[in-house]
Amino acid sequence: MTPIAPPTSIADTQARLLAQDYVADRQLATCVYLALKLQRPLFLEGEPGTGKTEIARTLAAMLGRELIRLQCHEGLDLTGAAYEWNYGRQMMEIRLAESAHVDRDTLAAELFSERFLTKRALLQAIDPARTVPPVLLIDEIDRADEPFEAFLLEVLSDFQITIPELGTVKAAQPPIVILTSNRTREIHDAVKRRCLYHWVGFPDATRELQILQRRVPGAGAALAQQIVAFVQKLREVELYKLPGIAETIDWTRALMELDTLVLDPQVIQDTLGVLLKYQDDIARMQGSEVARLLDEVRAAAHTGF
């Protein structure tokens, strides 16, 4: 993969993201540009399905960098995120050394060398042997336990990890770091202070239509406008989980598979499981509620967006 020079301005950032079919508003483009320019991690927080993870994939493609993804989860620790020693190989080495009468000090030094080290995502991203720094995506950090955040501070501040048995491993060039959170819990200030911050909210109708036209270019103009208008109305309803852009795109693709040209109450009812992922939300939208929203969309159609 051949690295590509970073953007030279906010406008250039926005245009190059758009060239990768990522429709970013100016505020997000500004944060991305500054994160690249200042070599600072970028912390993206917001509702699920609003394009937080996608920005890391887009940056990797836009800049010709490898994408390294650390998917956070409950119980994640340094072993799963950064490194671990290959104890099986170490035990084999000990047995071979004993039979060969290798000096203990020599053996101890060899056992904790890099060839027995299994590198996980964080250590891979700051590997000093890399000639081109990657894009490191630390995805859904809010899913990890709070103590895990303390492990990240050294990486986010100095792009290095201290391994007690080996020493400090520091990146020759800092990776591009993107952290995402769905805000299921608050992230500690110490993490946020080391990052640039941006809240990724739901797009307005105009931008969502642009996204849909980029991501599902085969959708007819009339259907795409109706879909966006309906989803925008749906987000005004009190639901447990509002549909994100990802659901809008999936729903459009599903409707196209059903050869839908315009929305009607029946096709919406039949495909609510593409938009909504909780039974209580689906039940809330059954019957007259869908028809009511669709009537509002039709009534407002003549005014456009």
C-alpha positions as CSV (number, residue, x, y, z in Angstrom):
1,M,0.0,0.0,0.0
2,T,1.5,3.3,-1.1
3,P,1.1,6.2,1.4
4,I,-0.6,9.3,0.2
5,A,0.1,12.8,1.4
6,P,-2.4,14.2,4.0
7,P,-4.8,16.9,3.0
8,T,-3.6,20.5,3.0
9,S,-6.7,22.3,4.2
10,I,-10.1,21.8,5.7
11,A,-11.7,22.1,2.3
12,D,-9.2,19.6,0.9
13,T,-10.1,17.2,3.8
14,Q,-13.8,17.5,3.1
15,A,-13.3,17.0,-0.7
16,R,-11.1,13.9,-0.2
17,L,-13.5,12.4,2.3
18,L,-16.3,12.9,-0.3
19,A,-14.2,11.3,-2.9
20,Q,-14.3,8.2,-0.7
21,D,-18.1,8.5,-0.4
22,Y,-17.9,9.9,3.1
23,V,-20.1,13.0,3.3
24,A,-18.6,15.0,6.2
25,D,-19.8,18.3,7.5
26,R,-17.3,21.1,7.9
27,Q,-17.0,20.6,11.7
28,L,-16.0,17.0,11.3
29,A,-13.7,17.8,8.4
30,T,-12.0,20.4,10.6
31,C,-11.4,17.9,13.4
32,V,-10.0,15.3,11.0
33,Y,-7.7,17.9,9.4
34,L,-6.4,19.1,12.8
35,A,-6.0,15.6,14.1
36,L,-3.8,14.8,11.1
37,K,-1.9,18.1,11.3
38,L,-1.3,18.1,15.0
39,Q,-0.8,14.3,15.2
40,R,-3.4,14.0,17.9
41,P,-5.9,11.2,18.5
42,L,-9.5,11.9,17.5
43,F,-12.2,10.9,19.8
44,L,-15.6,10.4,18.1
45,E,-18.7,10.1,20.3
46,G,-22.3,9.7,19.2
47,E,-25.3,7.5,18.5
48,P,-24.6,4.0,16.9
49,G,-24.8,3.9,13.1
50,T,-23.7,7.6,12.5
51,G,-20.4,6.9,10.7
52,K,-17.9,7.0,13.5
53,T,-16.2,3.7,12.7
54,E,-16.5,4.4,9.0
55,I,-14.3,7.5,9.3
56,A,-11.3,5.3,10.3
57,R,-11.9,3.0,7.3
58,T,-12.2,6.1,5.0
59,L,-9.0,7.7,6.3
60,A,-7.1,4.5,5.8
61,A,-8.2,4.3,2.2
62,M,-7.8,8.0,1.6
63,L,-4.2,8.1,2.9
64,G,-3.1,4.7,1.7
65,R,-2.5,3.3,5.3
66,E,-3.1,0.0,6.9
67,L,-6.2,-0.1,9.2
68,I,-5.6,-1.8,12.6
69,R,-8.8,-2.2,14.5
70,L,-9.1,-2.9,18.3
71,Q,-12.7,-3.9,19.0
72,C,-13.3,-3.1,22.7
73,H,-15.3,-5.4,24.8
74,E,-16.0,-6.2,28.5
75,G,-12.9,-7.8,30.1
76,L,-10.5,-6.4,27.6
77,D,-7.0,-6.0,29.1
78,L,-3.4,-5.4,28.1
79,T,-3.0,-9.0,27.0
80,G,-5.8,-8.7,24.5
81,A,-5.1,-5.2,23.4
82,A,-1.3,-4.7,23.4
83,Y,0.8,-7.8,23.8
84,E,1.4,-11.1,25.6
85,W,4.3,-13.5,26.0
86,N,4.1,-16.8,24.2
87,Y,4.5,-19.0,27.2
88,G,4.3,-22.2,25.2
89,R,7.3,-21.3,23.1
90,Q,9.1,-20.1,26.2
91,M,8.6,-23.4,28.0
92,M,9.9,-25.3,24.9
93,E,12.9,-23.0,24.9
94,I,13.6,-23.7,28.5
95,R,13.6,-27.4,28.0
96,L,15.9,-27.1,25.0
97,A,18.3,-24.8,26.9
98,E,18.4,-27.2,29.9
99,S,19.4,-30.1,27.6
100,A,22.0,-28.0,26.0
101,H,23.2,-26.6,29.4
102,V,22.7,-23.0,28.4
103,D,23.7,-20.4,31.0
104,R,20.7,-19.2,33.0
105,D,21.3,-15.5,32.5
106,T,21.7,-15.9,28.8
107,L,18.4,-18.0,28.8
108,A,16.5,-15.4,30.8
109,A,17.6,-12.6,28.4
110,E,16.5,-14.7,25.4
111,L,13.2,-15.7,26.9
112,F,12.0,-12.1,27.1
113,S,13.2,-11.0,23.7
114,E,10.9,-9.9,20.9
115,R,10.8,-13.2,19.2
116,F,8.6,-14.6,22.1
117,L,6.4,-11.5,22.0
118,T,2.9,-11.8,20.5
119,K,1.9,-8.3,19.3
120,R,-1.7,-7.2,19.6
121,A,-3.4,-4.2,18.0
122,L,-1.8,-1.4,20.1
123,L,1.7,-2.7,19.9
124,Q,1.3,-3.4,16.1
125,A,0.3,0.2,15.6
126,I,3.3,1.7,17.3
127,D,5.9,-0.9,16.0
128,P,9.0,1.2,15.4
129,A,9.9,-1.0,12.4
130,R,7.0,0.4,10.5
131,T,8.0,2.7,7.7
132,V,4.4,3.9,7.2
133,P,2.3,4.5,10.3
134,P,-1.2,2.9,10.2
135,V,-4.6,4.1,11.2
136,L,-5.4,2.7,14.6
137,L,-9.1,2.3,15.3
138,I,-10.0,1.8,19.0
139,D,-13.7,1.0,18.4
140,E,-16.4,1.3,21.0
141,I,-14.2,2.1,24.0
142,D,-17.3,2.5,26.1
143,R,-17.7,-1.3,25.9
144,A,-14.4,-1.9,27.7
145,D,-14.1,-1.7,31.5
146,E,-13.0,1.6,33.0
147,P,-9.6,0.2,34.2
148,F,-8.7,-0.4,30.5
149,E,-8.6,3.3,29.9
150,A,-5.6,3.6,32.1
151,F,-3.7,1.3,29.7
152,L,-4.4,3.7,26.9
153,L,-3.0,6.8,28.4
154,E,0.7,6.1,27.5
155,V,-0.3,5.2,24.0
156,L,-2.4,8.3,23.5
157,S,0.1,10.7,25.0
158,D,3.4,9.4,23.8
159,F,2.6,6.7,21.3
160,Q,4.6,4.2,23.3
161,I,4.1,1.1,25.5
162,T,6.3,0.1,28.4
163,I,6.9,-3.6,28.6
164,P,8.5,-4.4,32.0
165,E,10.6,-7.4,30.7
166,L,11.6,-5.7,27.5
167,G,11.6,-1.9,27.9
168,T,9.7,0.9,26.1
169,V,8.5,0.4,22.6
170,K,7.9,3.8,20.9
171,A,6.5,4.6,17.5
172,A,9.1,6.0,15.0
173,Q,6.1,7.9,13.5
174,P,2.8,8.3,15.4
175,P,-0.1,6.3,14.0
176,I,-3.4,8.1,13.2
177,V,-5.6,7.2,16.1
178,I,-9.4,7.2,16.0
179,L,-11.4,6.3,19.2
180,T,-15.2,5.8,19.0
181,S,-17.8,5.6,21.7
182,N,-21.6,5.1,21.7
183,R,-21.7,6.7,25.1
184,T,-23.2,3.8,26.9
185,R,-21.0,5.1,29.8
186,E,-18.8,8.2,30.3
187,I,-15.2,8.0,29.3
188,H,-12.7,9.3,31.8
189,D,-11.4,12.9,31.3
190,A,-7.8,11.7,31.2
191,V,-8.6,9.9,27.9
192,K,-10.5,12.8,26.4
193,R,-7.9,15.4,27.3
194,R,-5.4,13.6,25.1
195,C,-7.7,13.7,22.1
196,L,-9.5,16.1,19.9
197,Y,-13.2,15.6,20.4
198,H,-16.2,15.6,18.0
199,W,-19.8,14.6,18.6
200,V,-21.2,12.7,15.6
201,G,-24.9,13.3,15.5
202,F,-27.6,12.3,13.1
203,P,-27.4,14.2,9.8
204,D,-30.0,16.6,8.6
205,A,-32.2,15.6,5.7
206,T,-30.0,17.2,3.0
207,R,-26.8,15.5,4.1
208,E,-28.5,12.2,4.7
209,L,-29.8,12.3,1.1
210,Q,-26.3,13.0,-0.1
211,I,-25.0,10.1,1.9
212,L,-27.7,7.8,0.5
213,Q,-27.0,8.9,-3.1
214,R,-23.3,8.1,-2.6
215,R,-23.8,4.8,-0.8
216,V,-26.8,3.5,-2.8
217,P,-26.5,5.2,-6.1
218,G,-29.1,2.8,-7.7
219,A,-32.0,4.1,-5.6
220,G,-34.4,6.3,-7.5
221,A,-34.6,10.0,-6.6
222,A,-38.2,9.9,-5.5
223,L,-37.7,6.8,-3.3
224,A,-34.5,8.1,-1.8
225,Q,-36.2,11.4,-0.8
226,Q,-39.2,9.5,0.7
227,I,-36.9,7.2,2.7
228,V,-34.8,10.1,4.1
229,A,-38.0,12.1,5.0
230,F,-39.5,9.1,6.7
231,V,-36.4,8.3,8.7
232,Q,-36.1,11.9,9.7
233,K,-39.7,11.8,11.0
234,L,-39.1,8.5,12.7
235,R,-36.2,10.0,14.7
236,E,-38.7,12.4,16.2
237,V,-40.6,9.5,17.8
238,E,-39.7,8.4,21.3
239,L,-38.0,5.1,20.6
240,Y,-35.5,3.1,22.6
241,K,-33.0,3.1,19.7
242,L,-33.3,5.5,16.9
243,P,-32.2,4.4,13.4
244,G,-28.8,5.6,12.3
245,I,-27.4,6.3,8.8
246,A,-26.4,2.6,8.6
247,E,-30.0,1.6,9.0
248,T,-31.1,4.1,6.4
249,I,-28.7,2.6,3.9
250,D,-29.7,-1.0,4.8
251,W,-33.4,-0.1,4.5
252,T,-32.9,1.5,1.1
253,R,-31.1,-1.6,-0.2
254,A,-33.8,-3.9,1.2
255,L,-36.5,-1.8,-0.4
256,M,-34.7,-2.0,-3.7
257,E,-34.5,-5.8,-3.5
258,L,-38.3,-5.7,-3.1
259,D,-38.6,-3.5,-6.2
260,T,-40.2,-0.7,-4.2
261,L,-40.7,2.5,-6.2
262,V,-42.5,4.5,-3.5
263,L,-43.2,4.0,0.2
264,D,-46.6,2.6,1.3
265,P,-47.7,1.6,4.8
266,Q,-47.6,-2.1,4.0
267,V,-44.0,-2.2,2.8
268,I,-42.9,-0.1,5.7
269,Q,-44.6,-2.5,8.2
270,D,-43.0,-5.5,6.5
271,T,-39.5,-4.1,6.6
272,L,-39.5,-2.3,10.1
273,G,-37.0,-5.0,11.3
274,V,-34.4,-3.5,9.0
275,L,-34.8,0.0,10.5
276,L,-35.6,-0.9,14.2
277,K,-33.8,-3.5,16.2
278,Y,-35.9,-3.7,19.4
279,Q,-39.4,-5.3,19.5
280,D,-40.8,-2.6,21.7
281,D,-39.9,0.0,19.1
282,I,-41.4,-2.1,16.3
283,A,-44.6,-2.6,18.3
284,R,-44.7,1.2,19.0
285,M,-44.7,1.8,15.2
286,Q,-47.3,-0.8,14.2
287,G,-50.5,0.2,12.6
288,S,-51.7,3.8,12.5
289,E,-48.3,5.2,13.6
290,V,-46.6,4.2,10.4
291,A,-49.5,5.6,8.3
292,R,-49.4,8.9,10.2
293,L,-45.7,9.4,9.7
294,L,-46.1,8.5,6.0
295,D,-49.0,11.0,5.6
296,E,-46.8,13.7,7.1
297,V,-44.0,12.9,4.7
298,R,-46.3,13.1,1.8
299,A,-47.9,16.3,3.0
300,A,-44.4,17.9,3.3
301,A,-43.1,16.6,0.0
302,H,-43.9,19.7,-1.9
303,T,-41.7,21.9,0.3
304,G,-38.6,19.7,-0.2
305,F,-35.8,19.7,2.3
